[in-house]
Amino acid sequence: MNPTLAKAAANLKRRARSPLPAIWLMSDAKRLPDPETAMRALPRGSALILRHTDAGHLGRLARRLAPICLQRGVVLLIAGDWRLAASVGAAGVHLSEQAAHRGLAPGGRLWARRRIVTAAAHGARGLRAGKSTSAVLLAPVFATKSHPGRPALGAARTAALVRIARGHVIALGGISAATVNALRDSGCAGIAGIGFGL
């Protein structure tokens, strides 16, 4: 991983006084279908969120990568499937903005009480939905390949949204060594991305 990016992420975490990872790698069915190589380049203490809509592929990835994450000191979260997360010994679960509004089912809430729960957020409404989560991943902070043409929040709007958030906010979307310094005073507690250019 780019050392400048890793250092900037660590500084964001320190300034936000967050106990959570500073760097969050996200798998993507098209852009990063197998995140193992990128995950192995992460600093110890980073996080990996596995998110695939194909349940079979997600399950296979989770079972293969869970022991590697444990060995390398990478925090593993599974998107949308707390049962799979529990079965592979993941540290938590990641929810879409819509799922965060609904909340986890009773069994999921019980399992998640001592786990990390993150949620996607795309604005103030999403931040409110994430009130019972460990952190929200706010996107898109900058222009991103994942959502071409979608307006980015920008550093100033991101900082304003962080101020109204009830918990930690992780910046997602277009994060690179060239853009991360614009978040220095934003209050974000870390960064997330798909591969970080690896």
N, C-alpha and C positions, 0 to 999 in steps of 0.2 A: 504494500500500500504506500502511496505517496506520503513521505514523512511530513511534509508541510501540512497536508490535510489531516493527518493523524494528530499532529501537535495542535492545530487549530481546534479540532474536536475536543481534545483533552482540556484545552483552555475554556471552551464553552461549558463543559461539564463542571469544571472547578468553579467558574464564576456563578453558575446556577446552583451550586451545592447539591448536585444530583448524585444519588447512590447508584443510578442506573448506568448502563454502558454509554460511552460517548459516541461509539460508531455502530450503526445498524445496517447490515447488509441485507438486501431483500432479493429473494429469487424472483424470477419472472419467466412465465412460460415461453415467451418469445426471445427476450434479450439475455436471460441468464437461466436457462432451463435446468442446468446442473451447476449449482454454485460452489461445488467442492474446491476447485482451484482458487476462486476468489476468497472463499472462507479461510483457506489455509494461509493467505497473505495478510489476514487481519491481525492486529495486535491482540495479545491475550486480554480477555475481559471485554471484548467486543461482542456484538449480538448478531445472530442470523435469524431472519424471519422467512420461513418456508411458506410460500403462498402460490398455490396452483389450484385451478378449478377442477382438474382431473383428479378425483379422489384416489384412484389407484396409483397414479404417478406420485402424488403427494405422500401417500403411505410408504411407497418404496423408498423415496428420497429420505423421509424422516427416519425410517428404520436403519438405513445405511449411514446417514450422517450423524445421528444422535451420539453414537459412541465416539466418533471423531471429534465432535464438538466438545464432549466431556473431556477427552484427552488433551485437547488444545486450549481449554479454558475459554471456549466461546459459548455464550448464552444462547440457547436454542428456543425459539418460539414457533408455534405452528399456527398458521392463519385459519381461523374459522372452525377448527375441529378440536375442541378441548379433550374429547375422548382419545383421539390419536395422540395429542400432546401428552396426556396422562400415560398412555400405553408405552410410549418411547422414553418416558422420563424427562420430557422437555421442561424448561423453566417456566413456561407460560404459554399464553395464547394471544394472537393478534386478531382484532375484530375490524370489519369494515365499518364505515361510519353508520350505515343503516343497522348493522348488527349491534353496534354500541348503543343505539337508541332503544332497541328492543331489550338488550341485556342478555346475559347468559341464562340458560335454563337452570332450574334449581340445583341439579347435580353439578353443573358447570360452575355455578357460583360457589358452591361448597368446595369443589376442587381448587378453584382459583383464589381462595382466601389467602393462601400463603404463596401465591405465584405472581409472576409478572403478567399484567394484562395491559396491552396497548391497543389503541384504536386509531383508525385513519380519521383525519379531519381536513376539511377543505375551506373552513371559515369559522365564524363565531358559533354557528349552529353545531358544528362538529365538535368544537371545544366544549360546549355544554354537554353533549352526549358522552364525552369522555370524562365526566366528573368522578366516576368511580373506577377509573383506570390508573395504572401506574404512570402512564405517559400517553400523549397523543402524538402521532406523526402528522405534522401539518404540511400540506402540499397543494399545489406546487409552489415552492418558494421562489424558484427561478425557472426559466424556460427549460423544458425537458423533452427528451426524445420519446418518452412514454406517452405524452399527451401533446403532440405537435399542434400548435395553434391555440392551445388553451392559455388564457391569460395567467401570467404568474403573479403571485402576491407581491413580490419584491421585498427588500430588506425592511423598509419603513413600515409597510402594512403587517409584515410578519411580527415585528417588534410590538406593534400596537395590539395584535392578537395575543401574543405571549402575555402581555400585561393583564388581559382579562381572563386568561386561563386559570383553572383551579389547581393545576398540577404541572408537571414537567412537559415541555414541548420539544419534540425532536424535529429538526428541519429536514424536509424531503423534497427533492425535485431540483435538478440542475446543480447539485452541490459538487464543486470541484475546487482545486487549489486556487483557481482564479476567482471564484465567487464566495468562498467561505469567509474571507475576512470582512465582507460586508455584514456578516451576522455577529461580529464581535461584541457589540453592545445590545444585541437583540433580546437577551434573556433566554435564548434557546439552550437546552441542556445537552445537545448533541446533534449529530447529523445522520441521515439515512440515505441510501442510494442503491442502485442496481449495478453492482460491479465496481463502481468508482473508477471507471476507465480501465479496469484490468483486462 
